[in-house]
Amino acid sequence: MCADATKFSLRDPAGQVFISGDRVLRHVHAEGLNHLDIFLKSPVLAEFKKTGQMISGTEKNVSEIPEDLVAAFGPSNWLEHPKIPFVSYPFEWPASVLYDAGKLTLELAQKLNSEGILLKDAAADNLTLKNGKLIFLDALSFEKRPEKSFLWMAAAQFERAFIIPLLANRLCQIPVSLYLSQTRDGPSPKEVAGLFSGIKRFHPLVLKHVVMPSMLDGRSPPPEAYQIPRSQSEEKASFIFEQTLKRLDRAMTKLEPRSDNKSTWSEYADSHNYDDKSFEKKVSFIRKVSSDLRGKTVLDIGCNDGYFSKLFLEAGASVIALDSDPVVVDRLWRKVRNQNLDIIPLVQNITSPSPGSGWRNGEKQSFLDRICGLPHTAILLAVVHHMMVTDGIPLDEIIDLVAEIVSAEVIIEFIPIDDPMFRKICRGRENLYSWYDQKSFEISCLRRFEIIETCLLEPSGRKLYRLRIKS
């Protein structure tokens, strides 16, 4: 394999994806040529590509492929995709993103059925976020539906990837990330059956998608179960297949995440610790420093409702927004979706970011492997003291991490120890941070950055810093 190429997928017998420098190359095996033909010629997929909901791809000849890859896999059947700057995974999404991803998957399957094409893979991993929109990534997930066949083999996979996590979220307030981070395709009905006790067990969707399947789990199927069932006619098969998709779509509609959920930090933006003058001064400073970031990527660490993310967006930047609270990130996604914003909102605790996972911990890269070096600027507004006090991360470690993430600048906010919010999260342990003041904060920053400009938010004692990484 090419020394500069990284294998990005390995489980699909139809083909593999490689990252070679700034290029995304897909080698299609002989088993996948029919799938490739559908990807290149389907009118439905062409429309999805046009709207940005499906990855595009261009066939390449041997002269355009690195020699080592050609030597390893052969000269033919190569496809190149546009590179997505930052790939997020389903276990990093709030519930509403997973919900929208499930609805998009069913929409694609329904429209492909009109062409007699089957979506053979319903994994949530087939989608990611790009420029604030969901995009389908797998170019080889399509095949001709067998004649007179009405069975969608991916239905159970769809239920594990979307319906069961959303059920647990809706009825038990369990973040969708909990199960999606532990299993590749989502939890089985048997794995979650114990969640739904008492009256929840008799919820119609729980009975249908959890209780009954878990009761049947482990039973040996009859021999005919391994044969593809067929209808009397192609028209009837298509109709039954369509009804299966509509049934799943109705279940999804009933599981749409609530927009009025509350959490510890969901009302923070409405009760922040600034008077009007200080807040206006903060906004003015952010508008000023964001004015030259057009076309750049900004990472907002501790974004809450995304108010300041939107200020950078208005300046022409693309934003990746992080918060550890699924409720506030879910609310931000609704704004992104409804207002067509170029923001990728993720549930992510930067003090314990997503690790690498899958085969050799490399199928899905860790969050830090994906983000380091990508953003021009990171913003940490009213968040450093949380990382220090709540998560116990030393200040120098925080500054070092940020220096590794950004390529240029950081906008960071100092919160003094006598600040009401600092005292609230200290819970009487202020003596542990008696050393922490503006001078010690600046000394830590100056190890890795230059201070370009500052803004004191009187009378709170809070202070904003624009830092530039030392060369």
C-alpha positions in Angstrom: 0.0 0.0 0.0 1.2 3.5 -0.7 3.2 4.9 2.2 1.2 8.1 2.2 -2.2 6.4 1.9 -4.4 5.6 4.9 -7.0 2.8 4.6 -10.3 4.5 5.6 -12.7 1.5 5.2 -12.2 -2.2 5.2 -15.5 -4.0 5.9 -17.2 -3.5 2.5 -16.5 -6.4 0.2 -17.5 -4.1 -2.7 -14.6 -1.8 -2.3 -12.2 0.2 0.0 -11.6 3.9 0.6 -8.1 5.4 1.0 -7.0 8.9 2.0 -3.9 9.8 0.0 -2.7 13.3 0.9 -5.6 15.6 0.2 -7.3 13.0 -2.0 -10.1 10.5 -1.3 -9.8 7.4 -3.5 -12.1 4.4 -3.7 -11.1 1.2 -5.3 -14.1 -0.9 -6.4 -13.7 -4.6 -6.4 -15.2 -6.9 -9.0 -18.1 -7.6 -6.6 -18.9 -3.9 -6.5 -18.9 -3.0 -10.2 -22.7 -3.2 -10.4 -23.1 -1.0 -7.4 -20.7 1.5 -8.9 -22.7 1.6 -12.1 -25.8 2.5 -10.1 -24.0 5.2 -8.2 -22.8 6.8 -11.5 -26.0 6.5 -13.5 -29.0 6.6 -11.2 -31.2 9.7 -11.7 -32.3 9.6 -8.1 -28.7 9.7 -6.9 -27.9 12.4 -9.4 -30.5 14.6 -7.8 -29.2 13.8 -4.3 -25.7 14.8 -5.5 -27.0 18.0 -6.9 -28.6 19.0 -3.6 -25.4 18.0 -1.7 -27.1 15.1 0.1 -25.0 12.5 -1.6 -21.2 12.4 -2.1 -20.1 12.9 -5.7 -17.5 10.8 -7.4 -15.4 10.8 -10.6 -13.9 7.8 -12.3 -10.1 7.9 -12.6 -7.7 6.2 -15.0 -4.5 4.5 -13.8 -2.3 7.5 -14.6 -4.1 9.5 -11.9 -3.7 7.0 -9.1 -0.5 6.6 -6.9 1.7 3.8 -8.2 1.8 1.9 -4.9 -2.0 1.7 -4.8 -2.1 0.5 -8.4 0.5 -2.1 -7.7 -1.5 -3.3 -4.6 -5.1 -3.2 -6.1 -4.8 -3.1 -9.9 -5.1 -0.4 -12.5 -8.9 -0.3 -13.0 -12.1 0.6 -11.1 -10.9 3.7 -9.3 -13.1 6.5 -8.1 -12.2 9.9 -6.5 -14.5 11.7 -4.1 -14.2 15.3 -2.9 -12.5 15.4 0.5 -14.7 16.4 3.4 -12.6 18.6 5.7 -14.0 17.2 8.9 -15.9 13.9 9.3 -18.1 13.5 12.4 -19.6 10.3 13.6 -23.1 9.4 14.8 -22.0 9.0 18.4 -21.0 12.7 18.4 -24.4 13.9 17.2 -27.3 15.2 19.3 -30.6 13.2 18.9 -32.1 15.5 16.3 -29.2 15.0 13.9 -29.6 11.2 14.3 -33.3 11.6 13.7 -32.7 13.7 10.5 -30.1 11.2 9.3 -32.7 8.4 9.7 -35.3 10.3 7.8 -32.9 11.0 5.0 -31.9 7.3 4.8 -35.6 6.3 4.4 -36.2 9.1 1.9 -33.3 7.8 -0.2 -34.5 4.2 0.1 -38.0 5.2 -1.0 -36.9 7.2 -4.0 -34.5 4.5 -5.1 -37.3 1.9 -4.9 -39.0 3.7 -7.8 -36.0 2.8 -9.9 -36.0 -0.8 -8.7 -32.8 -0.1 -6.7 -32.2 -1.3 -3.1 -30.4 0.6 -0.4 -28.6 -2.4 1.0 -26.9 -0.7 4.0 -28.8 1.4 6.5 -26.0 2.2 9.0 -25.9 5.6 10.5 -22.1 5.6 9.7 -23.0 6.1 6.1 -23.8 9.8 6.8 -21.8 12.7 8.1 -22.2 16.5 8.4 -20.8 18.9 5.9 -21.3 22.6 6.0 -24.2 22.2 8.4 -26.0 19.5 6.2 -26.2 15.8 6.3 -24.5 14.0 3.4 -24.6 10.3 2.4 -21.1 8.9 1.9 -21.3 5.3 0.8 -21.1 5.1 -3.0 -21.5 1.3 -3.1 -24.6 0.8 -0.9 -26.9 0.3 -3.9 -27.9 -2.8 -5.9 -30.8 -3.9 -8.0 -33.7 -5.2 -5.9 -34.1 -9.0 -6.7 -37.0 -9.6 -9.0 -40.3 -9.9 -7.0 -38.5 -9.5 -3.7 -40.2 -7.4 -1.1 -37.9 -7.8 1.8 -35.6 -5.0 3.0 -32.7 -6.8 4.5 -31.4 -3.6 6.1 -34.6 -3.0 8.1 -33.2 -4.5 11.3 -30.0 -2.6 10.9 -32.0 0.6 10.5 -33.9 -0.1 13.7 -30.6 -0.7 15.7 -29.0 2.4 14.2 -31.9 4.9 14.5 -35.1 3.7 16.1 -33.8 2.0 19.2 -31.4 4.8 20.2 -34.1 7.4 19.6 -36.6 5.3 21.7 -34.1 5.2 24.6 -33.6 8.9 24.2 -37.3 9.8 24.0 -38.6 7.5 26.8 -35.5 7.2 29.1 -33.6 10.5 28.4 -30.5 8.4 27.4 -28.2 10.3 25.0 -28.0 8.6 21.6 -24.2 8.7 21.9 -24.3 6.1 24.7 -25.2 3.1 22.6 -23.8 4.3 19.3 -20.3 4.7 20.8 -20.3 1.2 22.1 -21.6 -0.8 19.1 -20.9 -0.4 15.4 -24.5 -0.8 14.2 -26.3 0.3 17.3 -27.8 -1.8 20.2 -29.8 -5.0 19.6 -33.4 -5.2 21.0 -32.2 -7.7 23.7 -29.4 -5.3 24.9 -31.9 -2.5 25.6 -34.9 -4.5 26.7 -34.2 -3.9 30.4 -34.4 -0.2 30.0 -38.1 -0.2 29.3 -39.7 -1.3 32.6 -43.2 -0.7 33.9 -45.6 1.1 31.7 -42.8 2.0 29.2 -42.6 -1.7 28.2 -46.1 -1.4 26.8 -45.4 1.6 24.6 -46.4 0.5 21.0 -43.0 1.2 19.6 -41.2 -0.6 22.4 -43.4 -3.6 22.0 -42.8 -3.7 18.3 -39.1 -2.8 18.0 -37.7 -4.1 21.4 -39.9 -6.5 23.4 -41.1 -8.8 20.6 -37.7 -9.0 18.8 -35.9 -9.6 22.1 -38.3 -12.5 22.9 -37.5 -14.1 19.5 -33.8 -13.5 19.8 -31.9 -16.8 20.0 -34.5 -19.0 18.5 -33.4 -21.1 15.5 -35.1 -19.9 12.3 -36.7 -22.4 10.0 -34.7 -23.3 6.9 -37.0 -21.3 4.6 -36.0 -18.2 6.5 -32.7 -18.2 4.6 -34.5 -18.0 1.3 -35.4 -14.6 -0.3 -39.2 -14.4 -0.1 -40.8 -13.4 -3.4 -44.2 -11.9 -4.3 -46.5 -13.0 -7.1 -45.6 -9.9 -9.2 -43.0 -7.1 -9.3 -45.7 -4.5 -8.8 -46.9 -6.2 -5.6 -43.3 -6.7 -4.3 -42.6 -3.0 -4.9 -45.7 -2.0 -3.0 -44.9 -4.3 0.0 -41.4 -3.0 0.1 -42.7 0.6 0.0 -45.0 -0.2 2.9 -42.1 -1.4 5.0 -40.3 1.9 4.5 -43.5 3.9 5.3 -43.9 1.8 8.5 -40.4 2.7 9.6 -40.9 6.3 8.6 -44.1 6.5 10.8 -42.1 5.1 13.7 -39.4 7.7 13.2 -41.9 10.5 13.1 -43.2 9.5 16.5 -39.7 9.6 17.9 -38.8 13.1 16.8 -36.8 14.6 19.7 -38.6 17.1 21.9 -37.6 20.7 21.4 -38.5 21.7 25.0 -36.0 19.5 26.8 -34.1 21.2 29.6 -30.7 20.6 31.2 -28.3 22.2 33.6 -26.9 24.5 30.9 -29.9 24.8 28.6 -31.0 28.2 30.0 -27.4 29.5 30.6 -27.5 31.9 27.5 -30.6 33.6 29.0 -29.1 34.0 32.4 -25.4 34.7 31.7 -23.3 36.6 34.2 -22.8 39.9 32.3 -24.6 43.2 32.6 -25.8 44.6 29.3 -22.8 46.9 28.8 -20.3 44.1 29.4 -22.1 41.7 27.1 -22.3 44.4 24.3 -18.5 44.9 24.8 -17.9 41.2 24.5 -20.0 41.0 21.3 -18.2 44.0 19.8 -14.8 42.4 20.5 -15.8 39.1 18.9 -17.2 40.9 15.8 -13.9 42.8 15.5 -11.6 39.8 15.8 -13.8 37.7 13.5 -13.7 40.2 10.7 -10.7 38.7 8.9 -11.7 35.0 9.2 -13.7 34.7 5.9 -13.1 31.3 4.5 -11.4 30.0 7.6 -12.5 27.2 10.0 -13.3 28.2 13.6 -13.7 25.7 16.5 -16.1 26.9 19.2 -15.3 25.0 22.4 -18.2 25.2 24.9 -20.6 26.7 22.3 -23.8 26.4 24.4 -26.6 27.8 22.1 -24.2 28.9 19.4 -24.6 32.7 19.8 -21.0 33.4 19.3 -20.6 30.7 16.7 -23.1 32.6 14.6 -21.0 35.8 14.9 -18.1 34.0 13.4 -20.4 32.6 10.7 -21.6 36.1 9.9 -18.0 37.0 9.3 -17.7 34.3 6.6 -16.1 31.5 8.7 -17.1 27.8 8.8 -17.7 26.7 12.4 -17.4 23.4 14.3 -19.2 23.9 17.6 -18.7 21.7 20.6 -20.6 21.3 23.9 -20.8 18.4 26.3 -24.5 19.1 26.9 -26.7 17.1 24.4 -29.7 19.3 25.0 -28.0 22.6 24.0 -26.3 21.0 21.0 -29.7 19.6 19.9 -31.2 23.1 20.1 -28.3 24.5 18.1 -28.8 21.8 15.4 -32.4 23.0 15.0 -31.2 26.5 14.3 -28.5 25.2 11.9 -31.1 23.1 10.0 -33.9 25.7 10.0 -31.6 28.7 9.1 -29.3 26.8 6.8 -26.2 27.7 8.8 -22.6 26.4 8.0 -22.1 25.1 11.5 -21.3 21.5 12.6 -22.7 21.1 16.1 -21.3 18.1 18.1 -21.8 16.6 21.5 -18.2 16.6 22.6 -16.4 17.0 26.0 -13.0 18.4 25.0 -11.5 17.1 28.3 -12.5 13.5 27.3 -12.8 13.6 23.5 -13.9 10.7 21.3 -11.2 8.0 21.1 -10.3 6.0 18.0 -12.5 3.0 17.6 -13.2 0.0 15.3 -10.6 -2.3 13.9 -7.2 -1.5 15.5 -8.9 1.6 16.9 -8.4 3.1 13.4 -11.7 2.7 11.5 -13.0 5.8 13.2 -10.3 8.3 14.0 -10.2 10.0 17.4 -11.6 13.5 17.6 -8.1 15.0 18.2 -6.7 13.2 15.2 -9.4 14.7 13.1 -9.4 18.2 14.5 -5.7 19.0 15.3 -4.4 21.5 12.7 -7.7 22.0 11.0 -9.2 25.2 12.6 -7.5 28.5 12.0 -9.0 29.8 15.3 -10.5 28.3 18.4 -12.7 30.2 20.8 -13.0 29.3 24.5 -15.5 31.7 26.0 -16.3 31.2 29.7 -15.2 27.6 29.5 -11.6 27.3 30.8 -12.7 27.5 34.5 -15.1 24.6 33.9 -12.3 22.5 32.4 -10.0 23.3 35.4 -12.5 22.9 38.2 -15.2 20.5 37.0 -12.9 18.2 35.0 -9.6 18.8 37.0 -7.4 19.6 34.0 -4.4 21.8 34.8 -4.3 25.2 33.1 -1.0 24.5 31.3 -2.5 21.3 29.8 -5.5 23.2 28.5 -3.3 25.8 26.8 -1.1 23.1 25.3 -4.0 21.3 23.9 -5.4 24.4 22.3 -2.0 25.2 20.8 -2.0 21.7 19.2 -5.5 22.1 17.8 -5.2 25.6 16.1 -3.1 26.7 13.2 -3.1 30.3 14.1 -5.2 32.0 16.8 -7.3 31.6 20.0 -9.9 33.8 21.5 -10.1 32.9 25.2 -11.8 34.3 28.2 -10.3 34.7 31.7 -12.8 34.3 34.6 -11.4 35.5 38.0 -11.8 33.3 41.0 -14.2 35.7 42.8 -16.6 35.5 39.8 -20.0 34.1 40.9 -19.9 31.4 38.3 -16.4 30.4 39.3 -17.6 30.2 43.0 -20.6 28.2 42.0 -18.7 25.4 40.3 -16.0 25.5 43.0 -18.5 24.6 45.7 -16.4 25.9 48.6 -13.1 24.7 47.2 -11.8 28.1 46.2 -8.6 27.6 48.3 -7.5 25.0 45.7 -7.3 27.8 43.2 -5.8 30.6 45.3 -2.9 30.7 42.9 -5.1 31.5 39.9 -5.3 35.1 38.8 -4.9 37.2 35.7 -1.1 37.1 35.9 -0.9 33.3 36.2 -3.3 32.9 33.4 -1.2 35.2 31.1 2.0 33.4 32.1 0.5 30.1 31.0 -0.8 31.5 27.7 2.6 33.2 26.9 4.4 29.8 26.9 2.7 29.0 23.6 1.1 32.2 22.3 1.6 35.9 21.8 -1.0 38.2 23.2 -2.3 40.3 20.3 -5.1 42.3 22.0 -7.3 42.2 25.0 -10.7 43.4 26.2 -11.5 43.9 29.9 -15.2 43.3 30.7 -15.7 45.7 33.6 -17.0 45.5 36.3 -16.9 41.7 36.3 -13.2 41.4 36.0 -13.5 39.0 33.1 -11.1 39.5 30.3 -11.0 38.5 26.6 -7.7 37.7 24.9 -6.8 37.3 21.3 -3.7 35.0 21.1 -1.5 34.1 18.2 0.5 30.9 18.3 4.2 31.3 18.4 6.1 30.1 15.4 
